[in-house]
Amino acid sequence: MTRALFETHLHSLPLIARGKVRDNYAVGGDRLLMVASDRISAFDVVMSEPIPGKGETLTRMALFWFDRLRHVVPNHLTGVEPESVVAPDEVEQVRGRSMLVKRLDPLPIEAVVRGYLAGSGWKEYQQSGAVCGVALPAGLRQAARLPAPIFTPATKAEAGAHDENISFERTQALIGSARADEVRRIAIRLYEQAAAYALGRGIVIADTKFEFGLDERGSLTLMDEVLTPDSSRFWPLESYREGESPPSYDKQYLRDWLEQVRVDGHAWNKKAPAPKLTEEVIQATRSKYLDAIRRLVSDMS
């Protein structure tokens, strides 16, 4: 069994921030060491129990996609081994779960692309016939494949808050019309190429989110993580059925369990602290992450 790492403690580099999953350290003034812990969050609350091996799985999957999609848009990877920038006694904390990346000026939006009608998009469509202001044909069913992928951006929320879906017009106001057009075009192209590959591997990518920043020349650069179960909705192709919510490889299993669990006889209020995860939930969640990467990455045994 892989030993779980809830958080890192590096003495050789200054800690910038601990996110829901990643611990970010400064490496000089122009690079960051991003370490993916085994923490897992749901409903914007970090669980007290980690998922063993999750950080390594996320990192390997992100590196796979960064490499596969590098012809579409530049990414933030430096190509330098993360182990080379930490002290010898810290190597085990970063090995296999870290990326040494360029420090960018991040855009203040999340570039969400949806190829199927699910989650909050399905709820919104039922009410208005549109998703984030994008009108869709009438009569679509839950989990339906959309006629074409749609770009539905969101604002980046502060820690503990929820991301907010915004219109394309609001995106233009935040980052400029030309940049908004570029982000939409690149995000949809990334999704289309990834979704086509994944479908051939038995996985439906229903939707995903990308994050972008600008390098020192002002060039759009893909950053953070990409196309992992934490940032995407993955469905197994063999159990996909239009009209029903398919099982998923992402955190939906955990979310469903949390919706049903009772705390002192009451439903959890989706505020910290979260209910204690059972060993069954921990192992079932871990297996979903592992199954997803085994399907996607051909050299996994």
Secondary structure, DSSP 8 states (H G I E B T S, - for coil): -----S----SSS-EEEE-SSEEEEEETTTEEEEEE-S--EETTEE-SS--TTHHHHHHHHHHHHHHHTTTTS-BSB----GGGGS-GGGHHHHTTTEEEEE--EE-SEEEEEEEE--HHHHHHHHHHSEETTEE--TT--TT-EEEEEEE--EE---TTS--EE--HHHHHHHH-HHHHHHHHHHHHHHHHHHHHHHHHTTEEEEEEEEEEEE-TT--EEEES--SSTTTEEEEEGGG--TTS----SSTHHHHHHHHH-EETTEE--S-SS-----HHHHHHHHHHHHHHHHHH-TT--
